[in-house]
């Protein structure tokens, strides 16, 4: 239940040419405390409740627990979430042995595009496509829980 991932800014939309899948995501947070965020997410026709713990010093690894729930339950729980619902399209791109998930944000976070890659080990090698730009792993302002409170449009 430890998630290991790295995050990067994306400054070009050329990744869309390599995407094999895209899914609309709407999510909100019942709790945005960095030590225990609680997220409600509707991803396509599925829904989940997720609890994430505080990250390690590099921000690469942290505890994550996720459970599927009914979409109707998620819709009701989104009404209870803190202000700042996140809306985005997630694109999946195969890169070697990995899948890179690229989130194009909308609403108050429009213009922001972030890529994430999950790894088995913090030092694992992965192919880095040219459209991956500055690494923002561990920079909390790029966490979805923080984007819900301090959106990109206000930076």
C-alpha positions in Angstrom: 0.0 0.0 0.0 3.0 2.3 -0.5 2.7 4.4 -3.7 5.9 5.4 -5.4 5.5 8.0 -8.1 7.2 11.0 -9.7 5.5 14.0 -11.1 6.4 16.3 -14.0 5.0 19.4 -15.6 4.0 19.0 -19.3 4.4 22.0 -21.5 3.3 20.6 -24.8 0.1 18.7 -25.9 2.1 16.3 -28.1 1.5 13.6 -25.5 -2.0 13.3 -26.8 -0.7 11.7 -30.0 0.7 8.8 -27.9 -2.3 8.4 -25.6 -4.1 5.1 -25.8 -6.9 6.0 -23.4 -8.5 9.1 -21.9 -10.9 9.3 -19.0 -12.8 12.2 -17.4 -12.2 12.6 -13.6 -14.1 14.6 -11.1 -12.8 14.6 -7.5 -13.1 16.3 -4.2 -11.6 16.0 -0.8 -13.3 15.3 2.5 -10.0 16.1 4.2 -6.9 17.9 2.9 -4.7 17.5 5.9 -1.3 16.4 4.4 -1.0 13.7 7.0 -4.3 12.0 5.9 -6.0 13.2 2.8 -9.4 11.6 2.0 -10.4 11.8 -1.6 -13.7 11.0 -3.4 -13.2 10.4 -7.1 -15.4 9.6 -10.1 -13.3 8.2 -12.9 -15.3 7.5 -16.0 -18.1 5.1 -14.8 -16.2 4.0 -11.6 -15.9 5.7 -8.3 -13.4 5.4 -5.4 -12.6 6.6 -1.9 -8.9 7.0 -1.3 -6.9 7.8 1.8 -3.3 9.0 1.4 -0.7 9.5 4.1 2.1 12.0 4.4 4.9 11.5 1.9 8.6 10.7 2.6 11.1 13.6 2.6 11.5 13.4 -1.2 7.7 13.3 -1.8 8.2 10.2 -3.9 6.6 7.6 -1.6 3.5 7.6 0.6 0.8 5.3 2.0 -2.2 5.0 -0.2 -5.4 3.0 0.4 -8.2 2.9 -2.1 -11.7 1.2 -2.2 -14.2 1.2 -5.0 -17.7 2.7 -4.2 -20.9 3.1 -6.2 -20.9 6.2 -8.5 -24.2 7.4 -6.8 -22.4 7.2 -3.4 -19.5 9.2 -4.8 -21.9 11.9 -6.2 -23.4 12.3 -2.7 -20.0 12.4 -1.0 -18.8 15.0 -3.4 -21.5 17.3 -2.0 -19.8 17.0 1.4 -16.3 17.7 0.1 -14.3 20.8 1.0 -14.6 23.6 -1.6 -12.6 23.2 -4.8 -13.7 20.2 -6.9 -11.1 19.1 -9.4 -12.0 18.4 -13.0 -9.5 16.9 -15.4 -9.0 14.5 -18.3 -6.5 11.7 -17.6 -4.5 10.4 -20.6 -2.6 7.2 -20.4 0.6 6.7 -22.4 2.6 3.6 -22.5 6.4 4.3 -22.2 8.5 1.2 -22.1 7.4 -0.9 -19.2 5.4 1.9 -17.6 2.2 3.8 -18.0 2.5 7.6 -17.7 -0.7 9.3 -16.6 -1.1 12.8 -17.8 -3.8 15.1 -16.3 -5.1 18.0 -18.2 -6.9 20.2 -15.7 -10.0 22.4 -16.3 -12.0 25.0 -14.3 -9.9 26.9 -11.9 -6.8 24.8 -12.8 -7.2 25.2 -16.5 -3.8 25.5 -18.3 -2.1 23.1 -15.9 -0.9 19.7 -17.2 0.9 17.3 -14.9 2.3 13.8 -15.7 2.7 11.1 -13.1 4.6 7.8 -13.4 4.3 5.0 -10.7 7.4 3.1 -10.0 8.3 -0.1 -8.1 11.4 1.6 -6.6 12.3 5.2 -6.1 15.4 4.8 -8.2 13.9 2.8 -11.0 14.8 3.8 -14.5 12.0 4.8 -16.9 11.9 6.2 -20.4 11.4 9.9 -20.2 9.4 11.3 -23.3 10.5 14.7 -24.6 7.2 16.3 -23.5 8.0 15.7 -19.8 9.4 18.9 -18.5 10.3 20.1 -14.9 10.0 17.5 -12.2 7.7 18.6 -9.4 7.8 15.5 -7.3 7.4 16.5 -3.6 6.2 20.1 -4.4 3.0 20.1 -2.5 1.4 23.0 -4.5 1.0 20.4 -7.3 -0.9 17.9 -5.1 -4.5 17.7 -6.2 -5.5 18.3 -2.5 -3.7 21.6 -2.6 -4.9 22.5 -6.1 -8.4 22.2 -4.8 -7.6 25.0 -2.2 -5.1 27.1 -4.2 -5.9 26.6 -7.9 -3.5 27.2 -10.7 -5.5 30.3 -11.9 -4.5 32.1 -8.6 -0.7 31.6 -8.9 
